[in-house]
């Protein structure tokens, strides 16, 4: 029998073997890459997810921190990894939408080089002020900033961060001129707010809410369409007349592009099951995060979300002067 014919006859068996291998997934431990240092919100969320995913998949899910370049170092490594499902990553605004919007030649494309598993959660951004600023609400803050044009300082966790782009959007929507002050981290913004060295900031509700409740700083508004379930007593920016100001940090799970369909489906089902658990949802809520809606927790839903969010971020980068118009 010619070799070519034997090879042709073997194809169905090879296909069956591949299907069997995919059906057996996972057969060993998985690594969940966090593109930031330990201790931050992304790392905390990853560790909350790791336990239920391990139980559902029947294999350990090991969190691995790979910080660098605002998440781009780990993202490039992940984009070049094998798409076998054993390496997954927590994707966030930084590496998935912000960095691609403001940095040329990243070496990866967030839509082309990753396969989405599902959106996990959003952490709404808030507008906060130091205790001594003579304003009681967002309308008064806007009036104060108009009277002190260009003098009111507003902090973010770095140039090109989600907070920086949110500041640019807020300024565009209100017509204000604010003095942006970038910080290396959200915790350092808080230090200067508490010391009275910074007038205001736009930061995650997970950072601001405990201090707001302790009357150390004041949250004037949340950047959500409706009041946050985490703080229903705090009004939205839209209630103060800033229509369309909706900003949040997001976290989702991705893996390298073009994985076996069965592997992607297995991971998506496991993530959906983990996020359906009341204990997982409670722990995520305790971090200040709002669990994504059911459709966004699917590969298709997360893909649509990423595409929309990337376009929105590119527009915000133009407003901030970080991307050519």
N, C-alpha and C positions, 0 to 999 in steps of 0.2 A: 504494500500500500504506500503511495507516495507520501512523503513527509507533509506536504501541504494539505493533503486530504486528511491525514491523521490530526493535524492541527485544527482543521475545520470541525472535525468530529468532536474534538476536545473542548471547543468553545462553550457548548452548553454546560459541560461539567465545571469549567472555570467560572462561568456566570453563577452557577448554583453555589459554588464554594464561596464566591464573593458575597452572595446573599446570606449565606449561613454565617459568614464572619460578621457581616453587618448586624444580623439578627442577634448575635451574641454580645454585641456592644452594650456596656463596657466590660472588658475582661480584666482590667487592671485599674489602678488609681488614675484620677484626672488631676490636672493642675489648673487652678483658676488664677490667672495673672491679674494683679492689681498694678496699674501703671504709675502708682504713687507710693510714697513712703508709708510705713505702718502708722496707724493712729488717726488718720484722717477719715472723713465720712465715707469715702469710697472703700477704704480698707474695712471699716466697721460693717458696712453693708455686705461686703464679700464674705465676711466671717459669719454673719447672720445666715446667709444663703448656703454656706458650705455644709452645715450640719444636715438640714433637710434634704439637700441634693444627694449627699452621701447615703442617707437612709433610703431614698427613693431609687437611686441607681444601683445600690448594693456594692458600691466601691468607694474608697476614700476620695474626697475632693480636697486637695491641699492648696491652700492660699499661698501664692508666691508674689512678693512685692518686687517690682522692677521700676524704680523711679528714674526720672530723667527727662529733661526737655518738655516739661508740661504734659507728660504722658506719651510723647511721640516716640521715645526710644523703645519702649515695650510694644507699642503699636506696630512699629516697623518690623520688629522681630516676630510678632505674632502674624503679620501679613505674609511673612516668608516661611512660616512653620507649616508642617504637614496638616492637611485638613482631615485628620482622622478622628476628631472629636475628643482627643485626650488632652488638648490644650485649648482652653477657653479664656476669655478675657472680659473683665468688667469695663465696658466702654462708657465714657462720659463726655460731657460737652467739650472738654479740652482737646483730646485727641480725635474725637469723631466729627466735631463741627467747627470749633474755634480755631484750632491750629491749621486745619486745611483752608480756612478762610483768610488767614493773615500771613501764613508762612509759605513761600514758594519752595518747590523741590523737597517736599517732605519725604518722598520715596514711597509713599503709599496713597491710595485713594480710598476714603472711608466708605464709599458706596460700592466700589468695584472689588476691593481686596478683602472684604469681610462678609461673612454670612451671618445675618441676624438670627438670634434665638428668641429674644423677647425683651421688651422694656420692663424694667423692674419697678422703678419709682421715680418720682420727682421730688425735689426739695425746693419749695418756693423761695424766691428772694424777697427780702424786705427792705424798706427804707427806714433807717434808724438814725437817731440823733443823740448827741451827748445830753446829759441831764440838765445842764445849765443853759441850753439854747432856748431863747424866749419864744417858743412856738408850742402849741398844744396839739395841732393836727397837721395833716399834709397841706391843706389849703393855706394855713398860716406859714408853713415852711416855704411854700412856693412864693408867697408874698414877701417873706423875709429875704429869700434869695434874689428876688427882683429888686428889692431896695438895696441890697448889698451885692450888686452884680459883679461876678467874677471874684468875689472875696470868700464865698462860702466853700469850704473844703469838703470833699466827699471821697471817701476811701474805697478801694477795691483790692482784691487779692491778686493784683498784678496787671501789667499792661497786656491786653488781649484776653484777660480772664472773662468769664461770663458776667462778673460784676461790672467790669469796665465797659463791656458792650451794653449792659443794661443801663449804665449811667448815660452813655451816648444816646440810647433810645429815649430815656426819660428827658434828657435835655432837648432832644428834637421835638418831643411831644408837647413840652411845656414852653419852649422858647427860652429856657434859662441858660445862663453862662455860669458853669460851675467849675471849681478848681479841682481837677482830678488828682488824687494822690495814690499811686500804686504801692501796695505792700507785698512782701513775700508770702504772707499767709493771712487767713482770716483772724487768727488769734492775735496777731500784732495790731490789726485794726482795732480790735476790742480794747487792747491795752491803751492805745492813744485816745480812744473815745472815753474810757473811764477816767483817764488823766486830764481830759478836757482839751487835748492837743488837736483833736479832729472834730469838726462840726458834725459830720454825718457820714453815713456809709450805706452802701447797698451790699447786703450779705445774706447768706442762707438763714432761713428761719431756725434751723437746728442750732446755729451759733448764737442767734440773737434772743430767742425766746426765753431761755433760762435767766438771762440777764435782765430782760424786760420784766419778767415776773418778780425778780428780785429788786426792781426799781433802780437798777444801776444804769441802764440806758432805756430809751423809749423807742418802741416800734411805732412809726406813724401809719404805715400801711403795708399790706402784703401785695405782691405783684401777681395776683390770681384773678380769674374771672369772677369767682364767687369767694366768699369768706372761707378761709382755711378751716378744715375740721380740727386742726391742731390748735387754732386760736380763734374761735368764732367771735370773740369780742373785739377783734382788731379789724378795722375796715379795710377794704381794698383800695388801691390807687384809683380805680375807676369810680368808686363812690365819691372821691374827691374831685372828679372831673377830668382825670387823666385817662381818657378812653384809649383802650388798646394796649395799656402797659401791663403785659403779662410775661413774667420772666421766672425761670426756674432752672436749677441744675438738674440734670437727669442722669440715671444710671441704667444700663442694660447689659445683656450678655451677648457676646459675639464670638465667632470662631473664624479661622481662615476661610477664604472663599472656596466654593465648589466642594463641600464635603459630601459624602454619600447621603442620599436623601433620607435613608433610614436612620442614620446617625443624627442628622439635624432634627428629624422628627422625634427621636428618643429624648434628645436634650430639651427640646421645646416642651414636650409633655412633662418632663421632670420639673422644669422650671415653673410651668403652670401649676403643677400639683404642689410644689413648695410654696408658691405665693398664695395658694388657696388655703393653706393651713392658718388657722386663727393665731397660733403662737408666732408664726413668722410675721404675719401682718402686724401684730401687736408690737413686736420688737422693732420692726421697721418704723412704725408710727412713733415709737419712743425716741428714735434718732431725729425726728423732725421731718420724716419722709412720708409722702402720700403714695400708696401702692398704685401702680398703673392700672387702668381699666382693662377688662378682659381681652378686648380685641388687640390692644397694644402689647399684650403679653404673648402674642403669636409672632412667628417669623415675618409674615406678611404685614402685620400691623406695625411691627417695629421698623420694617423696611420703609414703609410709608412715612412713619414718624421721622426717621433719620433724614429722608429726602427733603421733607418740609422744613425741618429744623436747620438743615444745612443752608437752604436758600434764605431763610430768615436771618441766620447768623451772618451770611455774606452781606446782606443788606445793612445789618447793624455795624459790621466792620467798615463799610463805606462811610456810614455816618460818623464813626469814631476816627476816621482818617487813617485807618490801618489797612485799607484795601483800596486800590484805584477804582474810581467810579466807572 
